Amino acid sequence: MARNGEAGKALGVGILYSFIGGILSTIALVVGAKALASFALKFTPFEYFSIAVFSLTIIASLAGKSIIDGLISGVLGFLIAMVGMSPLGQVRFTFGNNNLLSGIDTVPILIGIYAIGAIISNAFGDVNKSVGKKKNYKLGMPVTWKEFVDQGWNALRSAIVGIVIGILPGIGGSTAGLLSYTIAKDSSKYPEKFGTGIIDGIVASETANNAVVGGAMIPLLTLGIPGSTPACLLLAGLTIHGITPGPLVFKNNGVFIFSLFAAVFIANIAFAVIETAGIKCFVKLLDIPKWILYPIIIAMCVIGAYANNNRYFDVILVFTFGLATYLLKKVGLNTTPFIIAYILGTLAETNLIRALSQSQGSWLPFITRPISAVMLAASVLSVVLVIRKHIMAKRAGKEIEVDEED
């Protein structure tokens, strides 16, 4: 949308649906905290592994024209996830480098792929030009009433995905955004338009990303289990003030908890107002020539990577993954399957080992436990539908070629 001159509208849509996702997740937090937490409490390593498997099937959906290319990208992500100490204490793929013993952190990978990789790819163009001619953007609703109605189910579905992902510890907003984007693309009547400047993808990812916040607070407050890094910080703050999250928190500290709910509502409204008011200033960043903007971005990336673990090795990783992203794009590989496989690879492996330890090596509980069985069945169905979709697309392409020859 920025290339089409609609950067202002893109920011407006992102802010609007981030606000909607945050409000919906807060409502879910207030209304269904205890019930949803009780449901999440039923999840064991068997269910977590099955959910990870189901999430990994979206790699096939993101493969583009070639499933093989998507699988190659996904396998590379798995390999990166396996670097360092395994859950059983074995050292893998470190090549004698002690910096890799703890694995490769998510931050340098994401910065390398989405920031440095994009800069390297764009740097071969004209660095004196800014992104396309901007269209005038007026403060107000960034979408028409028709667009708002059309995106209603997309937003609601993405919010549900974000809330559920938030309840499950350790998965996070990145996975929720990618998963929601993929679901929106797969269920769309015009999936080929994704990435060309339509709002569907922004609606899906931004709604789910913010809906994770309310979802993560549900197990935090009712079970004392933080579902994300910010939730861990909130848990520490509550503990400092003598508040112990758990089943009795509503009885012992009811006034404080409902004040916290009110604060979350106010925070969502405040961020929407402040960011909406600043859109025109944010859009003006596009007027900055790339030869000025890129060095500043690179400097910020270096600072962010170093500050993450206070080591120069992460800075090296940032540029390594940036260059790798450029090379992957040159050979036609999508980096999204790589990211998904990397994020979910550790989750799947860890819970698989835990599950097999509990079952003493038996695979039977994976299909006898209802939730796990449903998720595995959904995984098989997802793969079958994607393969069917690719076969039908190839047949349709051949029919078009025959018609053109005739």
Secondary structure, DSSP 8 states (H G I E B T S, - for coil): -TTTT-HHHHHHHHHHHHHHHHHHHHHHHHHHHHHHHHHHHT--HHHHHHHHHHHHTHHHHTTTT-HHHHHHHHHHHHHHHT-EE-TTS-EES-TT-GGGTT---HHHHHHIIIIIHHHHHHHTS-TT--SS------SS-SS-HHHHHHTHHHHHHHHHHHHHHHHSTT--HHHHHHHHHHHHHHH-S-GGGTTSS-SHHHHHHHHHHHHHHHHHHHHHHHHS---SHHHHHHHHHHHHTT---STTHHHHSHHHHHHHHHHHHHHHHHHHHHHHHTHHHHHGGGGS-HHHHHHHHHHHHHHHHHHHHT-HHHHHHHHHHHHHHHHHHHTT--SHHHHHHHHHHHHHHHHHHHHHHHTTT--THHHHSHHHHHHHHHHHHHHHHHHHHHHHHHHHHHHHHHHHH-
